[in-house]
Amino acid sequence: MSDATLLKLEEAFNANSDRELQAGDKVRKLEAEFDRLRKRMRKAERREDHRTREGARLFKKVMETRADSLEGMFAKVRIRERWNTDEETSEVAVLKSLVADMKSMMEARS
C-alpha cells in the first residue's frame, strides 16, 4: 500500500465519520421528538380517562334520577344512544331506569 492509498482511505474514513455523526444527531433528534410525543400522548390518555370516568358518573346519575314525563324519558334514551352500551350492564341500567320511570308515572296518576 502506498501513501496515496492511505490518504484516499483516510479521506473516505473521515467522510464516513462525518456522516455517522450526522446520523447520530438525527437519531437523537428523533428520540427527543418521540419522548415529547409520548408525554403528550400520556397526558391525552389521562384526560380521556378522566372524561370516561366523568361520563360514567353522569350516566349513573341520569339513570338514578326519576323522569316525571315522557320528555325526561326521551332524554335518557338520547343519552343511551351516545353512551357505549355494548356492555350488558349499561343496557340493563337503562332498561331498569326507564321501567322505574314508568312505574313512578303510573303511581303518580293513581
GIJO-V430073 format. One record per run of one state. SS is the DSSP state (a for helix, b for strand, c for the rest). FROM is the first residue (numbers start at 1). TO is the last residue. If there is no record, write none. Layout:
{{SS & FROM & TO} {SS & FROM & TO}}
//
This chain:
{{c & 1 & 2} {a & 3 & 64} {c & 65 & 69} {a & 70 & 82} {c & 83 & 87} {a & 88 & 109} {c & 110 & 110}}
//
